[in-house]
Structures are given as C-alpha cells and as structure tokens.
Amino acid sequence: MTEIENSQQYFFGDIGCWSERTEVHKAASLGQASQLQHLIESGASVNMVAVDSITPLHEACLQGQTQCARLLLDAGAQVDARNVDGCTPLCEASSAGSLECVRLLLDRGAKANSILTSRTASPLHESCLGGNSDCVKLLITVGASLEAYNLYYGTPLHVACAYGHTDCVKVLLNAGAKVNATRLHKTPLHHAAKNMRVEMIEMLVEFGANIYARDQTDKKPLDYTTPGSPSAACLKLYETTPMSLQQLSRVAVRSRLGTRALKVVHQLEIPKLLISYLCYQ
C-alpha cells in the first residue's frame, strides 16, 4: 500500500502540489525587497500560487509593498492573476488603500473593470469597503465603472453608504454615480439611514435621493432610523419640506449630464457661483 502511495503521480495544480506559502510569498508580504530580488535572481517563480491561488503579487499588494510589487512585475508576475475568489492584485491594493500600489498596477496594465462573479467585488468596491477615497478617485479617473454590480453589496455607492464612508460617497456622487441605484430595492439612502449618518443622508438627498423609496420589506429610509434621533429628524424634515426649485434644477442638470457633469459644467458660460453650486462645492 505504501509503495502504491509513493508512486502516485502529482501534477501542478493538484492541491497536494500547491505550496502553502513560498519564500517568495513571504518576502513579498513582508516587504523584504533584497530577499525577494535574491530569490528572483536565483530562479524562483514569481507566479507560483499558494492555497486559494494567491500569488506573491497578491501578497505584496495586500500589504501595500510597492517596491516588492514592482520587482515581481518586472520579473513577469501576472498583473491580473485571480485568486480563488476572483480577486486580482488591484483588488487587494484597493482594499489596503495603497495608492502607490494601485497606481503601479494600473500603469502596468491592470484592469480597473475586471469581470465580476458571484464572489467577486471590483477594485472600486474594495476601495469603498476600506474607505479609501484617494483610491476611489484614481480608479474613477481611469474609467472604473461606477455602476459595477456585486450580488452581495450592490454598487460601489451602496458599499460606501453601508460602511459609513462619507468621503467615498461624495467622490462617487460627484463623479455621477446613480444615487437611486437599487439592490433588492434597497437604495444607498436606506444604508445611510440605517447607519444614522446625518451628513451622508443630507448629501444623498441633495444629489436627488428618493426619500420615499421602499425596499423589499416595504420600508422607507426613515423606517430604518431610531425615532427621535438626528437622522430621523433629518428625514422627516425632508418629507415635510419640499426641495426648492433651485435644488431641483441642480439635480435635473446633474442627472442629465451624468458622468460628464464635472467636466461639462466647467465649460458652461455661466457665473462661477453657479458653477460652484452645480459642482456641490
């Protein structure tokens, strides 16, 4: 029996042949650039996958180790390698909030809009999960989809609101994210209300959020607040006080312009004060 077991063939890709974590993985994760360079020069593979298909580049990006990520890429690391959950190194760098890593990966051809699966979030989702507004700005600049849809979270705006990251919410809204996007009929405003974020509630409504939207349980955003709380008072005020014609006009203009708004508004031949107002400044 022992002889049979010892003679059994194993192939690359079988779980038994995967390294739990190679020295290259460790050096990349710890930011040991000199050690990593030595391993690469000694012939170590930069694309060896550990359990869950994690590559050394995933490890470096998750820890924000830009120098190691650059060494790996220079040595031929696959920039869009996916782990078992479908996450790319760009997703990991975005989650970690490493702006330098994100910029490096994009410069090397990483896709800002990777194909999503039921288990995958986009790099923009990951940035919003971590509240990394600078990464959000950079990803939007290179064309990251504002409406990328994740089955668990919804859109990046849903994520930013659910996790209470007001700075990310502002960046997304100014870039033209759909304020009334839904997941199971739940809007970003439902999340902001549930999290008692008054500033976020005000921001969403000013951008045209529907305060009467009902989710799959027939609840309005107000229904998710605690009676007597500042967030409840804020939503009640909006319900009893219609938006001004000025506010409605801004929402209409911004809705019409969509993702082109910030670029187009500055080209309009109108007073600077109006431009500032249209840009929510």
Secondary structure as the mmCIF struct_conf table of DSSP 4:
data_model
#
loop_
_struct_conf.conf_type_id
_struct_conf.id
_struct_conf.beg_label_comp_id
_struct_conf.beg_label_asym_id
_struct_conf.beg_label_seq_id
_struct_conf.end_label_comp_id
_struct_conf.end_label_asym_id
_struct_conf.end_label_seq_id
HELX_RH_AL_P HELX_RH_AL_P1 THR A 2 SER A 7
TURN_TY1_P TURN_TY1_P1 PHE A 12 GLY A 13
BEND BEND1 ASP A 14 ASP A 14
HELX_RH_3T_P HELX_RH_3T_P1 ILE A 15 CYS A 17
BEND BEND2 TRP A 18 TRP A 18
STRN STRN1 SER A 19 SER A 19
BEND BEND3 GLU A 20 ARG A 21
HELX_RH_AL_P HELX_RH_AL_P2 GLU A 23 LEU A 30
TURN_TY1_P TURN_TY1_P2 GLY A 31 GLY A 31
HELX_RH_AL_P HELX_RH_AL_P3 ALA A 33 GLU A 41
TURN_TY1_P TURN_TY1_P3 SER A 42 GLY A 43
BEND BEND4 VAL A 46 ASN A 47
STRN STRN2 ALA A 50 ALA A 50
HELX_RH_3T_P HELX_RH_3T_P2 VAL A 51 SER A 53
HELX_RH_AL_P HELX_RH_AL_P4 PRO A 56 LEU A 62
TURN_TY1_P TURN_TY1_P4 GLN A 63 GLY A 64
HELX_RH_AL_P HELX_RH_AL_P5 THR A 66 ASP A 74
TURN_TY1_P TURN_TY1_P5 ALA A 75 GLY A 76
TURN_TY1_P TURN_TY1_P6 VAL A 79 ASP A 80
TURN_TY1_P TURN_TY1_P7 VAL A 84 ASP A 85
HELX_RH_AL_P HELX_RH_AL_P6 PRO A 89 ALA A 96
TURN_TY1_P TURN_TY1_P8 GLY A 97 GLY A 97
HELX_RH_AL_P HELX_RH_AL_P7 LEU A 99 ASP A 107
TURN_TY1_P TURN_TY1_P9 ARG A 108 GLY A 109
BEND BEND5 ALA A 112 ASN A 113
HELX_LH_PP_P HELX_LH_PP_P1 SER A 114 LEU A 116
TURN_TY1_P TURN_TY1_P10 SER A 118 ARG A 119
HELX_RH_AL_P HELX_RH_AL_P8 PRO A 123 GLY A 130
TURN_TY1_P TURN_TY1_P11 GLY A 131 GLY A 131
HELX_RH_AL_P HELX_RH_AL_P9 SER A 133 THR A 141
TURN_TY1_P TURN_TY1_P12 VAL A 142 GLY A 143
TURN_TY1_P TURN_TY1_P13 LEU A 146 GLU A 147
STRN STRN3 ASN A 150 ASN A 150
TURN_TY1_P TURN_TY1_P14 LEU A 151 TYR A 153
STRN STRN4 GLY A 154 GLY A 154
BEND BEND6 THR A 155 THR A 155
HELX_RH_AL_P HELX_RH_AL_P10 PRO A 156 ALA A 162
TURN_TY1_P TURN_TY1_P15 TYR A 163 GLY A 164
HELX_RH_AL_P HELX_RH_AL_P11 THR A 166 ALA A 175
TURN_TY1_P TURN_TY1_P16 GLY A 176 GLY A 176
TURN_TY1_P TURN_TY1_P17 VAL A 179 ASN A 180
STRN STRN5 ARG A 183 ARG A 183
TURN_TY1_P TURN_TY1_P18 LEU A 184 HIS A 185
STRN STRN6 LYS A 186 LYS A 186
HELX_RH_AL_P HELX_RH_AL_P12 PRO A 188 LYS A 194
TURN_TY1_P TURN_TY1_P19 ASN A 195 MET A 196
HELX_RH_AL_P HELX_RH_AL_P13 VAL A 198 GLU A 206
TURN_TY1_P TURN_TY1_P20 PHE A 207 GLY A 208
TURN_TY1_P TURN_TY1_P21 ILE A 211 TYR A 212
TURN_TY1_P TURN_TY1_P22 GLN A 216 THR A 217
BEND BEND7 ASP A 218 ASP A 218
HELX_RH_3T_P HELX_RH_3T_P3 PRO A 221 TYR A 224
BEND BEND8 THR A 225 THR A 225
HELX_LH_PP_P HELX_LH_PP_P2 THR A 226 THR A 226
TURN_TY1_P TURN_TY1_P23 PRO A 227 GLY A 228
BEND BEND9 SER A 229 SER A 229
HELX_RH_AL_P HELX_RH_AL_P14 PRO A 230 THR A 240
BEND BEND10 THR A 241 THR A 241
HELX_LH_PP_P HELX_LH_PP_P3 PRO A 242 SER A 244
HELX_RH_AL_P HELX_RH_AL_P15 LEU A 245 LEU A 257
HELX_RH_3T_P HELX_RH_3T_P4 GLY A 258 ARG A 260
HELX_RH_AL_P HELX_RH_AL_P16 ALA A 261 VAL A 265
TURN_TY1_P TURN_TY1_P24 HIS A 266 GLN A 267
BEND BEND11 LEU A 268 ILE A 270
HELX_RH_AL_P HELX_RH_AL_P17 LYS A 272 LEU A 278
TURN_TY1_P TURN_TY1_P25 CYS A 279 TYR A 280
#
